[in-house]
Amino acid sequence: MGSLTSVWSRVFAVLGRVSMYRLVLSALGVLAVLAIVLSLFGLVGPTPLELVATLVVLAVACSVVDAAAQRLLKLPWRVESSLITAHILLFVLAPSIEPLPLLGIAVGGAVASLSKYLLAWRGRHIFNPAAVGATVVTLAGIGTSAWWVGTPALALPVLLLGGVVLMRTEKVRIIAVFLVIAVAVAFVRTSAQYQQAGLPIVGGEMLWQIVTQSPFLFLGAFMLSEPLTLPPRRWQQLTVAAVVGVLAGWPIDIGVMTLGQERALLVGNLVAFFFAWRASVSLTLTDRAELTPTVRQLSFRTKRRLSFVPGQFLELEVPHHHPDARGTRREFSIVSAPAELPQLRIAFREGTGSQSSYKKALAAVQPGDPLAVTGVWGDFVLPRRETSPVLMVAAGIGVTPFVSQLTQLRLTDQHRDIVLVYVASDASELAFRDELTAAGVPVIVFTRDRPADLPAHWTWARGVRLDADGLLRVIPDIAARHAYISGPPRLIAELAPALEKARSITTDAFSGY
């Protein structure tokens, strides 16, 4: 587990340098180019001219509607969002060069973009925009959803490019469950159809056809995985994946139409919305604080009660003009506890060097200015069994989710067997000393220099290396503890092997801000 966590963290550190929107758009762009090349050899259904014409029409329709809506709402135009919707619809709708079908395609793109604003709730999409656009044009009879992306020639590219996207969004396991269920249900359905028709059933060949000739890979990697239409907890996400998997694998006839791929996704989106409708709120900045030479804390007041579990993270949107490749949204672990609401706190490390457009915009926010939390996610939460011993390992700013957890335990008078290992570059970078001291748990500090005035239950590791041997010296019962490690991905990669002897490992990687 430690070795796998190390590799995963190093990959996430690289992917985290690019915004999710930019990465998804890049993956879809590469897939579109590959599709055009393959169409030259007749390996996919549409012709090159049909693909180019359809993509141009979709890009224009989505961009015009998004630009108009965001101008009306006084928001900066997110070109990546427009182009992502256009590229997804390219692979879902039936491409054409005929005027009437192209008109239907344009309507599909426009409807998809409009749904981002009309079918939204407190900053999150209720439904996947592309699925809405495809459904509307199909039901209206002005177009059709062909899902031509489900072809053997594109199966491997979709798998590889989609895999990169899923690693960045950390949804590999969720989509894997969807794929297994969808393929299994489709296999049973196809077997039943073959049996009714009196045809021989060749299991291996049938399974291969389902995997390579169905749109399941594309649907999962680029549509079901959209964060703004997923609920916050993993078990909820797995529930949605299972629902969509069953409906996509065995389309249900409802009157004049079949509950196909995009409509299966819409049903899953609706289930997700009921899980997460309280996860988005408006905030007002009340205070800024400098906790250490590099750590800054922002305090907000929520306009209504926010539902979250200690250890989860929120996505904070700071709209600004001319955003760079990282976009206008960032993820921050919640520092405050649910018991402290309506006060909400986040913290971040302010590094040196060039600043992102987001960082500059966040620095310009003044007390009293409104911001929006677009959602709360994460399963970096303590075990349900209160008797389970826990080891917390925090690297730098990675201490923030632990502050939330320990504060909540203190304010609700809960008691757990917890040991915190706190790694920082030097003693001056030990943030949240008051909160951690009040929690009363043993804290083992790893810093280059000795911290001054350590509380009675704090211990300086005296230069002991944070490896397996070092941890065994200071925490001899590590094998009985559930290990939680939080911090920058590269540090997690270095520390994860040291926790291989722990009962379990749960990580929370910070991709930067």
C-alpha positions as CSV (number, residue, x, y, z in Angstrom):
1,M,0.0,0.0,0.0
2,G,2.8,2.4,0.9
3,S,4.5,1.9,-2.4
4,L,1.3,2.3,-4.4
5,T,0.5,5.5,-2.4
6,S,4.0,6.8,-3.2
7,V,3.6,6.3,-7.0
8,W,0.1,7.7,-7.0
9,S,1.2,10.8,-5.1
10,R,4.1,11.5,-7.5
11,V,1.8,11.2,-10.5
12,F,-0.8,13.5,-8.9
13,A,1.9,16.0,-8.2
14,V,2.7,16.3,-11.9
15,L,-1.0,16.4,-13.0
16,G,-1.8,18.8,-10.3
17,R,0.2,21.5,-12.0
18,V,-2.6,21.8,-14.7
19,S,-6.2,22.8,-13.9
20,M,-8.8,20.1,-14.3
21,Y,-10.5,22.1,-17.1
22,R,-7.3,22.5,-19.1
23,L,-6.4,18.9,-18.7
24,V,-9.9,17.6,-19.8
25,L,-9.9,20.0,-22.7
26,S,-6.4,18.8,-23.8
27,A,-7.4,15.2,-23.5
28,L,-10.6,15.7,-25.6
29,G,-8.6,17.8,-28.1
30,V,-6.2,15.0,-28.6
31,L,-9.0,12.5,-29.0
32,A,-10.7,14.7,-31.6
33,V,-7.5,14.9,-33.6
34,L,-7.1,11.2,-33.4
35,A,-10.7,10.7,-34.5
36,I,-10.1,12.9,-37.6
37,V,-7.0,11.0,-38.5
38,L,-8.7,7.6,-38.1
39,S,-11.7,8.9,-40.2
40,L,-9.2,9.4,-43.1
41,F,-8.8,5.6,-43.2
42,G,-12.5,4.8,-42.6
43,L,-11.9,3.4,-39.0
44,V,-14.6,5.5,-37.5
45,G,-18.1,6.3,-38.8
46,P,-18.0,10.0,-39.5
47,T,-16.0,11.5,-42.3
48,P,-13.2,14.1,-41.7
49,L,-15.3,16.9,-43.1
50,E,-18.3,15.9,-40.9
51,L,-16.1,15.9,-37.8
52,V,-14.6,19.3,-38.5
53,A,-17.9,21.0,-39.5
54,T,-19.7,19.6,-36.4
55,L,-16.9,20.6,-34.0
56,V,-16.8,24.2,-35.5
57,V,-20.6,24.5,-35.1
58,L,-20.6,23.2,-31.6
59,A,-17.7,25.4,-30.5
60,V,-19.4,28.5,-31.9
61,A,-22.8,27.6,-30.4
62,C,-21.4,26.8,-26.9
63,S,-19.1,29.8,-26.9
64,V,-21.7,32.3,-27.9
65,V,-24.2,31.1,-25.3
66,D,-21.6,30.9,-22.6
67,A,-20.2,34.3,-23.4
68,A,-23.6,36.0,-23.4
69,A,-24.8,34.3,-20.2
70,Q,-21.6,35.1,-18.3
71,R,-21.7,38.7,-19.6
72,L,-25.2,39.0,-18.3
73,L,-24.2,37.5,-15.0
74,K,-21.1,39.7,-14.9
75,L,-18.8,36.7,-14.8
76,P,-15.6,36.1,-16.8
77,W,-16.0,33.9,-19.8
78,R,-14.5,30.4,-19.2
79,V,-13.5,29.4,-22.7
80,E,-12.4,25.9,-21.4
81,S,-15.8,25.1,-20.2
82,S,-17.4,26.0,-23.6
83,L,-14.9,24.0,-25.6
84,I,-15.2,21.0,-23.3
85,T,-18.9,20.9,-23.8
86,A,-18.5,21.2,-27.6
87,H,-15.9,18.4,-27.7
88,I,-18.0,16.0,-25.6
89,L,-21.0,16.6,-27.8
90,L,-18.8,16.0,-30.9
91,F,-18.5,12.3,-29.7
92,V,-22.1,12.0,-28.6
93,L,-24.2,13.5,-31.4
94,A,-24.2,12.3,-35.0
95,P,-21.8,14.5,-37.0
96,S,-23.0,15.9,-40.3
97,I,-22.3,18.5,-43.1
98,E,-26.0,18.9,-44.0
99,P,-27.6,22.2,-43.1
100,L,-30.6,20.8,-41.1
101,P,-28.6,18.3,-39.0
102,L,-26.0,21.0,-38.3
103,L,-28.8,23.3,-37.1
104,G,-29.9,20.6,-34.7
105,I,-26.3,20.2,-33.6
106,A,-26.1,23.9,-32.9
107,V,-29.3,23.7,-30.9
108,G,-27.8,20.9,-28.9
109,G,-24.7,22.9,-28.1
110,A,-26.7,26.0,-27.1
111,V,-29.1,24.0,-24.9
112,A,-26.1,22.3,-23.2
113,S,-24.5,25.6,-22.4
114,L,-27.8,27.2,-21.2
115,S,-28.3,24.3,-18.8
116,K,-25.2,25.4,-16.9
117,Y,-27.1,28.5,-15.8
118,L,-30.8,27.4,-15.9
119,L,-30.4,23.9,-14.4
120,A,-28.0,24.9,-11.7
121,W,-28.3,25.1,-7.9
122,R,-26.0,27.3,-5.7
123,G,-23.0,27.0,-8.0
124,R,-23.3,23.4,-9.1
125,H,-24.7,21.8,-12.2
126,I,-27.7,19.6,-11.5
127,F,-27.3,17.7,-14.8
128,N,-24.3,17.1,-17.1
129,P,-24.6,19.9,-19.8
130,A,-23.7,17.6,-22.7
131,A,-26.2,15.0,-21.6
132,V,-28.9,17.7,-21.4
133,G,-28.1,18.9,-24.9
134,A,-28.1,15.5,-26.5
135,T,-31.4,14.5,-24.7
136,V,-33.2,17.7,-25.9
137,V,-32.3,17.4,-29.6
138,T,-33.1,13.7,-29.5
139,L,-36.5,14.2,-27.9
140,A,-37.3,17.2,-30.1
141,G,-36.5,15.1,-33.3
142,I,-34.0,17.7,-34.6
143,G,-30.9,15.5,-34.0
144,T,-29.8,12.2,-32.6
145,S,-27.3,11.0,-30.1
146,A,-25.2,8.4,-31.9
147,W,-22.4,7.8,-29.4
148,W,-20.2,6.9,-32.3
149,V,-17.2,7.2,-30.0
150,G,-17.9,3.6,-29.0
151,T,-15.8,2.0,-31.7
152,P,-12.8,-0.3,-31.4
153,A,-10.4,2.1,-33.1
154,L,-11.0,4.7,-30.3
155,A,-11.2,2.3,-27.3
156,L,-7.5,2.4,-26.4
157,P,-7.2,6.2,-26.8
158,V,-10.3,6.8,-24.7
159,L,-9.0,4.5,-22.1
160,L,-5.5,6.1,-21.9
161,L,-6.7,9.8,-22.1
162,G,-9.6,9.1,-19.8
163,G,-7.3,7.4,-17.4
164,V,-5.2,10.6,-17.1
165,V,-8.3,12.7,-16.4
166,L,-9.5,10.3,-13.8
167,M,-6.2,10.3,-12.0
168,R,-6.3,14.1,-11.9
169,T,-9.8,14.1,-10.6
170,E,-9.1,11.1,-8.3
171,K,-12.1,9.2,-9.6
172,V,-10.5,6.0,-10.9
173,R,-12.2,3.7,-8.4
174,I,-15.6,5.3,-8.9
175,I,-15.5,5.0,-12.7
176,A,-14.0,1.5,-12.4
177,V,-17.1,0.4,-10.5
178,F,-19.3,2.0,-13.1
179,L,-17.5,0.2,-15.9
180,V,-17.7,-3.2,-14.2
181,I,-21.4,-2.8,-13.5
182,A,-22.2,-1.4,-17.0
183,V,-20.3,-4.1,-18.8
184,A,-21.7,-6.9,-16.6
185,V,-25.3,-5.8,-17.1
186,A,-24.8,-5.3,-20.8
187,F,-23.3,-8.8,-21.0
188,V,-26.3,-10.3,-19.3
189,R,-28.7,-8.3,-21.5
190,T,-26.9,-9.3,-24.7
191,S,-26.7,-13.0,-23.7
192,A,-30.4,-13.0,-23.0
193,Q,-31.1,-11.5,-26.5
194,Y,-28.8,-14.0,-28.2
195,Q,-30.6,-16.8,-26.3
196,Q,-34.0,-15.6,-27.3
197,A,-32.8,-15.4,-31.0
198,G,-31.4,-18.9,-30.8
199,L,-27.8,-17.6,-31.5
200,P,-24.7,-19.2,-30.0
201,I,-23.2,-17.3,-27.1
202,V,-19.4,-16.9,-27.3
203,G,-18.6,-15.3,-23.9
204,G,-15.1,-13.9,-24.6
205,E,-15.9,-12.4,-28.0
206,M,-19.2,-10.9,-26.7
207,L,-17.4,-9.3,-23.7
208,W,-14.7,-7.9,-25.9
209,Q,-17.3,-6.3,-28.2
210,I,-19.1,-4.7,-25.3
211,V,-16.0,-3.2,-23.9
212,T,-14.6,-1.9,-27.3
213,Q,-17.8,-1.0,-29.1
214,S,-19.8,0.6,-26.3
215,P,-19.5,4.2,-25.2
216,F,-19.1,3.2,-21.5
217,L,-15.4,4.2,-21.4
218,F,-16.1,7.7,-22.7
219,L,-19.3,8.2,-20.7
220,G,-17.4,7.3,-17.5
221,A,-14.2,9.1,-18.0
222,F,-15.4,12.4,-19.5
223,M,-19.1,12.8,-18.3
224,L,-19.9,10.7,-15.2
225,S,-16.6,11.9,-13.5
226,E,-17.6,15.6,-13.7
227,P,-17.0,16.9,-10.1
228,L,-19.9,19.5,-10.3
229,T,-22.4,16.7,-10.8
230,L,-21.0,14.2,-8.2
231,P,-21.9,14.0,-4.5
232,P,-19.3,14.7,-1.8
233,R,-18.7,11.2,-0.2
234,R,-17.3,8.1,-1.9
235,W,-20.2,5.9,-0.9
236,Q,-22.5,8.4,-2.5
237,Q,-20.4,8.5,-5.7
238,L,-20.4,4.7,-5.8
239,T,-24.1,4.7,-5.5
240,V,-24.5,7.1,-8.4
241,A,-21.9,5.0,-10.4
242,A,-23.9,1.9,-9.8
243,V,-27.2,3.5,-10.8
244,V,-25.8,4.8,-14.1
245,G,-24.0,1.5,-14.7
246,V,-27.2,-0.5,-14.5
247,L,-29.2,1.9,-16.6
248,A,-26.5,2.3,-19.3
249,G,-25.9,-1.4,-19.5
250,W,-29.6,-2.3,-19.8
251,P,-31.5,0.7,-21.4
252,I,-35.1,0.7,-20.4
253,D,-37.9,1.3,-22.8
254,I,-40.1,4.1,-21.7
255,G,-42.9,4.7,-24.2
256,V,-41.6,6.0,-27.5
257,M,-37.9,6.1,-26.5
258,T,-35.2,4.1,-24.7
259,L,-33.5,5.2,-21.5
260,G,-30.1,5.4,-23.3
261,Q,-26.6,6.5,-22.3
262,E,-27.2,10.2,-21.8
263,R,-30.5,9.8,-20.1
264,A,-29.0,7.1,-17.8
265,L,-26.5,9.8,-16.8
266,L,-29.2,12.3,-16.2
267,V,-30.9,9.9,-13.8
268,G,-27.6,9.5,-12.0
269,N,-27.1,13.2,-11.9
270,L,-30.5,13.6,-10.2
271,V,-29.6,11.0,-7.5
272,A,-26.3,12.9,-7.0
273,F,-28.1,16.2,-6.6
274,F,-30.3,14.8,-3.7
275,F,-27.1,13.8,-2.0
276,A,-25.3,17.1,-2.4
277,W,-27.9,19.9,-2.7
278,R,-26.6,21.4,0.6
279,A,-23.0,21.4,-0.4
280,S,-22.8,24.9,-2.1
281,V,-23.1,28.2,-0.2
282,S,-22.2,31.8,-0.4
283,L,-19.5,33.2,1.9
284,T,-18.4,36.6,3.1
285,L,-14.8,37.2,4.0
286,T,-14.5,38.5,7.5
287,D,-10.8,38.4,8.4
288,R,-7.3,37.5,7.2
289,A,-4.5,36.3,9.5
290,E,-0.8,35.5,9.1
291,L,-0.2,32.3,11.1
292,T,3.4,31.7,10.1
293,P,5.9,33.4,7.8
294,T,4.3,31.5,4.9
295,V,0.8,30.3,6.1
296,R,-2.2,32.5,5.7
297,Q,-5.7,31.9,7.1
298,L,-9.0,33.3,5.7
299,S,-12.1,33.5,7.9
300,F,-15.6,33.6,6.4
301,R,-19.2,33.8,7.5
302,T,-21.6,31.4,5.7
303,K,-24.9,32.8,4.6
304,R,-26.6,29.5,5.5
305,R,-25.5,26.4,7.2
306,L,-22.9,24.3,5.3
307,S,-23.0,20.5,5.6
308,F,-19.5,19.0,5.9
309,V,-17.6,16.3,7.8
310,P,-14.3,17.2,9.5
311,G,-11.4,16.4,7.1
312,Q,-13.3,17.3,3.9
313,F,-12.3,20.0,1.5
314,L,-14.2,22.7,-0.3
315,E,-13.8,24.2,-3.8
316,L,-13.6,28.0,-3.6
317,E,-14.4,30.0,-6.7
318,V,-12.7,33.4,-7.1
319,P,-14.0,34.9,-10.4
320,H,-11.4,37.1,-12.1
321,H,-10.6,38.3,-15.6
322,H,-8.0,36.6,-17.7
323,P,-7.5,33.5,-15.5
324,D,-4.4,31.4,-16.3
325,A,-4.2,27.7,-16.9
326,R,-5.2,26.9,-13.3
327,G,-8.6,28.5,-13.7
328,T,-10.8,30.3,-11.2
329,R,-11.4,27.5,-8.7
330,R,-9.2,25.8,-6.1
331,E,-9.6,23.2,-3.4
332,F,-8.9,23.9,0.2
333,S,-9.2,21.7,3.3
334,I,-11.6,23.1,5.8
335,V,-9.7,24.2,8.9
336,S,-12.7,25.0,11.1
337,A,-15.0,22.4,12.6
338,P,-18.7,22.0,11.9
339,A,-19.4,23.0,15.5
340,E,-17.9,26.4,14.7
341,L,-20.4,27.3,11.9
342,P,-21.4,29.8,10.6
343,Q,-17.7,30.7,10.9
344,L,-15.6,28.9,8.3
345,R,-11.9,29.0,7.9
346,I,-9.4,27.8,5.3
347,A,-5.6,28.2,5.2
348,F,-2.9,28.0,2.5
349,R,0.8,28.3,2.1
350,E,1.9,31.5,0.3
351,G,5.0,30.5,-1.6
352,T,7.6,32.7,-3.4
353,G,8.2,33.2,-7.1
354,S,5.6,33.8,-9.8
355,Q,2.0,34.0,-8.7
356,S,-1.0,32.4,-10.4
357,S,-3.9,34.6,-11.5
358,Y,-6.0,32.9,-8.8
359,K,-3.6,33.7,-6.1
360,K,-3.5,37.4,-7.1
361,A,-7.3,37.5,-7.2
362,L,-7.6,35.9,-3.8
363,A,-5.1,38.4,-2.4
364,A,-7.3,41.2,-3.7
365,V,-10.5,40.0,-1.9
366,Q,-11.4,42.4,0.9
367,P,-13.4,41.8,4.1
368,G,-17.1,42.0,3.2
369,D,-16.6,40.7,-0.3
370,P,-18.7,37.7,-1.3
371,L,-17.3,34.4,-2.6
372,A,-18.9,31.1,-3.4
373,V,-18.2,27.5,-2.3
374,T,-19.2,25.4,-5.3
375,G,-19.1,22.1,-3.4
376,V,-17.7,20.0,-0.6
377,W,-16.0,16.7,-1.2
378,G,-13.6,14.1,0.3
379,D,-13.4,11.0,2.3
380,F,-10.4,12.0,4.5
381,V,-12.5,11.4,7.6
382,L,-11.9,9.6,10.8
383,P,-12.9,5.9,11.2
384,R,-16.5,5.5,12.4
385,R,-15.4,3.3,15.3
386,E,-14.4,5.7,18.0
387,T,-12.2,3.0,19.6
388,S,-10.0,2.7,16.5
389,P,-6.5,4.1,17.2
390,V,-5.4,6.8,14.7
391,L,-2.1,8.1,13.5
392,M,-2.1,11.6,11.9
393,V,0.9,12.6,9.8
394,A,0.8,16.2,8.6
395,A,3.4,17.7,6.3
396,G,3.4,21.5,6.4
397,I,0.1,23.0,5.5
398,G,-1.3,19.4,5.4
399,V,-2.1,19.9,9.1
400,T,-5.4,21.7,8.2
401,P,-7.8,18.8,8.0
402,F,-6.5,17.5,11.3
403,V,-7.1,20.8,12.9
404,S,-10.8,20.5,11.8
405,Q,-11.1,16.9,13.1
406,L,-9.4,17.6,16.5
407,T,-11.3,20.8,17.1
408,Q,-14.6,19.0,16.4
409,L,-13.7,16.2,18.8
410,R,-12.9,18.8,21.5
411,L,-16.0,20.9,21.0
412,T,-18.3,17.8,21.0
413,D,-16.5,16.3,24.0
414,Q,-15.4,13.1,22.1
415,H,-12.3,11.3,23.0
416,R,-10.1,9.1,20.7
417,D,-6.7,7.5,20.8
418,I,-4.9,9.9,18.4
419,V,-1.2,10.7,17.9
420,L,-0.2,13.5,15.5
421,V,3.2,13.6,13.8
422,Y,3.8,17.1,12.5
423,V,6.5,17.7,9.9
424,A,7.6,21.3,9.1
425,S,10.6,22.9,7.6
426,D,11.5,24.7,10.8
427,A,9.8,25.6,14.1
428,S,8.5,28.9,12.9
429,E,6.3,27.1,10.4
430,L,4.3,25.1,13.0
431,A,0.8,26.6,12.4
432,F,-2.3,26.1,14.6
433,R,-0.3,25.5,17.8
434,D,-3.2,26.8,20.0
435,E,-5.8,24.6,18.4
436,L,-3.5,21.5,18.5
437,T,-2.6,22.2,22.1
438,A,-6.2,22.6,23.2
439,A,-7.0,19.2,21.6
440,G,-4.7,17.5,24.1
441,V,-3.4,14.8,21.8
442,P,0.2,13.7,21.8
443,V,2.1,15.7,19.1
444,I,5.5,14.6,17.7
445,V,7.3,17.4,15.9
446,F,9.9,16.9,13.1
447,T,11.7,20.2,12.4
448,R,15.3,21.1,11.7
449,D,15.4,23.3,14.8
450,R,14.0,22.8,18.3
451,P,10.6,24.6,18.8
452,A,10.5,26.9,21.8
453,D,8.0,26.4,24.7
454,L,6.7,23.1,23.7
455,P,3.5,22.0,25.5
456,A,3.7,19.1,27.9
457,H,2.3,16.6,25.5
458,W,4.4,17.7,22.6
459,T,7.7,16.0,21.7
460,W,10.5,17.2,19.4
461,A,11.9,14.2,17.4
462,R,15.4,15.5,17.9
463,G,16.4,15.0,14.3
464,V,15.0,11.5,14.0
465,R,14.4,10.7,10.3
466,L,10.8,10.2,9.4
467,D,11.2,6.7,8.0
468,A,9.8,3.4,9.1
469,D,12.5,2.9,11.8
470,G,12.0,6.5,13.1
471,L,8.2,6.0,13.3
472,L,8.6,2.7,15.2
473,R,10.7,4.5,17.8
474,V,8.2,7.2,18.5
475,I,5.0,5.2,17.8
476,P,5.7,1.5,18.6
477,D,2.0,0.5,18.2
478,I,1.9,1.8,14.6
479,A,0.6,-1.6,13.3
480,A,-2.6,-1.1,15.3
481,R,-3.3,2.4,14.0
482,H,-5.1,3.8,11.0
483,A,-2.7,6.1,9.4
484,Y,-3.8,9.4,7.8
485,I,-1.2,11.4,5.9
486,S,-1.8,14.9,4.5
487,G,0.4,17.3,2.6
488,P,2.0,18.1,-0.7
489,P,2.0,15.1,-3.1
490,R,5.8,14.8,-3.3
491,L,6.1,14.7,0.5
492,I,3.3,12.1,0.7
493,A,5.2,10.0,-1.9
494,E,8.3,10.2,0.3
495,L,6.5,9.5,3.6
496,A,4.0,6.8,2.4
497,P,6.5,3.9,2.5
498,A,7.2,4.7,6.1
499,L,3.6,3.9,7.0
500,E,3.5,0.5,5.4
501,K,3.3,-1.1,8.8
502,A,0.2,0.8,9.7
503,R,-3.2,-0.9,9.8
504,S,-4.4,1.3,6.8
505,I,-3.3,4.4,4.9
506,T,-5.5,7.3,3.9
507,T,-4.0,10.2,2.0
508,D,-5.0,13.8,1.3
509,A,-2.7,15.3,-1.4
510,F,-2.6,19.1,-2.0
511,S,-2.0,19.9,-5.6
512,G,-1.2,23.5,-4.9
513,Y,-3.0,26.8,-5.2
